[in-house]
């Protein structure tokens, strides 16, 4: 069996996608293991979830650094010390500089709550409702310098239902985020396409061969 890729998860809050990745990695056949969790907020609830799972978790409070570059240098140093091979942004609410993105080019994933390229940025669910779309969803993509852009690894679609609010739509999308983020990490780690719990709910990038292999 191939050695499992060591992944780090960067969070700012509750870390629900972190929990999905931790759960997926409990399967010994999963091609990646969560080796490090970094939060830019010391009160991020996801730090406790990581600690409970026996994962090394640290807070690098961005307020304690004089510049964004200094903060990112500390993040990169922590990643290097832990032998990280893939970085996953999971509700990490800081825009990364080209320097850090370049350091991890082809090895950094982000999950975004819309079907990119539609609705990049914030407030995606309210904007989707205002636009009157019939399908909404989430996207995992490789991180590039442009915000919420880069090669798409996996997507999942959900219907927009009559009477939906931003909150009800967000909950439906979040359930699919927890499906496709572990899938996308497995694809990038070279583990092939795992079975999806509900193929009817998800749209998966049909060209996994275009994803860089580590």
C-alpha positions, -999 to 999 in steps of 0.1 A, spaced: 0 0 0 13 35 -9 22 57 21 -6 81 29 -1 118 20 2 141 50 -23 169 48 -27 201 68 -61 218 72 -62 256 77 -93 269 95 -107 300 110 -138 287 128 -159 256 135 -141 233 111 -170 212 99 -151 203 67 -122 195 89 -143 170 107 -154 154 74 -117 150 64 -109 135 98 -137 110 94 -127 100 59 -91 95 71 -102 70 97 -105 45 68 -71 28 65 -76 27 28 -80 64 24 -49 79 7 -43 108 30 -40 115 68 -47 147 86 -13 155 102 -17 192 112 -45 217 118 -36 255 118 -61 282 128 -56 319 125 -79 325 154 -71 309 188 -108 306 196 -115 285 165 -137 256 175 -120 233 150 -89 233 171 -107 213 198 -120 189 172 -85 182 160 -71 178 195 -99 153 204 -89 133 173 -52 133 184 -41 156 157 -15 182 162 -33 216 162 -19 251 166 -32 286 166 -11 312 147 -31 343 155 -26 367 127 -31 397 151 3 388 166 22 393 134 32 427 121 26 418 85 7 393 64 40 381 50 53 373 85 22 354 94 24 334 62 60 326 68 51 312 102 24 291 86 48 278 59 74 270 85 48 249 105 38 231 73 74 223 65 82 211 101 53 186 99 62 172 65 30 183 49 23 174 13 -12 188 7 -28 219 22 -66 221 26 -83 255 32 -115 248 51 -133 280 60 -100 298 62 -110 334 61 -78 350 51 -68 359 15 -34 343 8 -5 362 -8 10 351 -41 41 340 -21 23 313 -1 1 302 -30 32 298 -51 50 278 -25 21 253 -25 11 255 -62 -7 223 -72 -8 211 -36 -33 234 -21 -71 229 -22 -100 252 -13 -137 246 -9 -161 273 -19 -199 273 -14 -210 279 -49 -208 262 -83 -178 282 -95 -173 302 -116 -207 315 -104 -207 335 -72 -171 339 -61 -165 358 -29 -189 361 1 -226 357 8 -229 331 -20 -263 316 -8 -281 349 -6 -267 360 -39 -278 327 -55 -313 332 -42 -314 368 -55 -302 357 -89 -330 331 -91 -308 301 -100 -324 267 -99 -291 249 -90 -265 259 -64 -237 239 -48 -201 238 -39 -167 235 -55 -133 222 -46 -105 237 -66 -68 241 -67 -57 274 -53 -42 300 -76 -35 337 -71 -69 348 -83 -95 345 -55 -119 316 -58 -104 305 -91 -82 277 -103 -87 242 -118 -119 225 -105 -114 192 -88 -149 183 -78 -184 199 -76 -217 190 -61 -250 205 -70 -282 209 -49 -316 221 -60 -328 255 -49 -363 249 -35 -393 271 -32 -392 290 1 -355 285 6 -337 310 27 -299 316 27 -298 294 59 -317 265 45 -298 266 12 -265 268 31 -273 237 51 -281 217 20 -249 228 4 -228 221 35 -239 185 35 -225 181 0 -193 199 10 -187 171 35 -190 146 6 -168 162 -20 -139 176 0 -127 141 11 -133 130 -25 -112 158 -39 -84 152 -14 -84 115 -23 -81 124 -60 -52 148 -55 -35 123 -32 -36 97 -60 -62 74 -45 -86 73 -75 -123 81 -73 -139 68 -41 -176 59 -43 -200 87 -36 -228 81 -11 -254 96 -35 -243 100 -71 -276 117 -79 -267 146 -56 -232 153 -69 -214 164 -100 -178 153 -101 -151 167 -123 -151 143 -153 -115 148 -160 -96 136 -129 -66 129 -151 -61 167 -153 -55 169 -116 -18 170 -106 -5 139 -89 19 141 -60 
